[in-house]
Amino acid sequence: MALVAVQPSNTNDGNDKGGQGEDFGKSSPVGLVLLIVFFIAVFFLVKSMNKHIKGLPASFDEPGEGAAEAAEPSSPSGPSGSKASKKKD
């Protein structure tokens, strides 16, 4: 048994425009309002993101920590002992 989709015949004698009636292609004022609201929301979102990005540091690495560990070998007392001796100096 086979199922076959059959399209209805055109009985409007050429008056059917294929779904393109009188209002085809026209937008409503509600669409314009939604588009403007969308652009305003994106503007404030970008403004807020720029504000937060300007507050970030240039690098998240601790200042001097990476260079100090690479230059000095680890002491037997561990990492906490070496930091304590640096604070005393």
Residue pairs with C-beta under 8 A, 6 or more apart in sequence:
10 16
17 24
68 86
72 82
74 82
75 81
75 82
75 85
